[in-house]
Amino acid sequence: MLPDSELPRSSMTNHMDSMDVYTLYTKARNWNDLSQSHINLARLLMEEGLCKASLIVAHMALKAKLKQVYLQFEGMLPPDDICYDELISRTREFAEIDLETELFLNALQYIAETENAAFLPRIENGHLERMLERIEGVLSSLDLHTVGRTLKIRIEN
């Protein structure tokens, strides 16, 4: 095969497009796997009684899943400097995130990312269990919105 500089212009464009699609597919697959790994780790941390750490890791799972969904529907990577709130608002329409779920995601962000979290009341395991179940429900819902829809990047779970 010729180096890129020696490819005809039309071939170079097709070559770059296929590389971009492969890169986007790989990134979407990685975010999907990362999200699943994070939620599994969050469960383990909860079982060990590390409530705060469990919520932080579960929040990371949601962020990875939101990035994956954004990439799959938009066909491009989310901007590097995108904040969590903006990521939610950009995925809200095609992922059908309702107001209650959005408020839950924002509350989780506050708990997981605030530096003043030490002032929050102690989170008990029963409450944490319900929060993790809700997070897993949101992750499943986001997955369902990427099945059977018109996507720019499709991955198989």
Secondary structure as GFF3:
##gff-version 3
##sequence-region A 1 157
A	DSSP	three_ten_helix	4	6	.	.	.	ID=ss1
A	DSSP	alpha_helix	9	47	.	.	.	ID=ss2
A	DSSP	alpha_helix	51	74	.	.	.	ID=ss3
A	DSSP	alpha_helix	84	95	.	.	.	ID=ss4
A	DSSP	alpha_helix	99	113	.	.	.	ID=ss5
A	DSSP	three_ten_helix	117	119	.	.	.	ID=ss6
A	DSSP	alpha_helix	125	144	.	.	.	ID=ss7
###
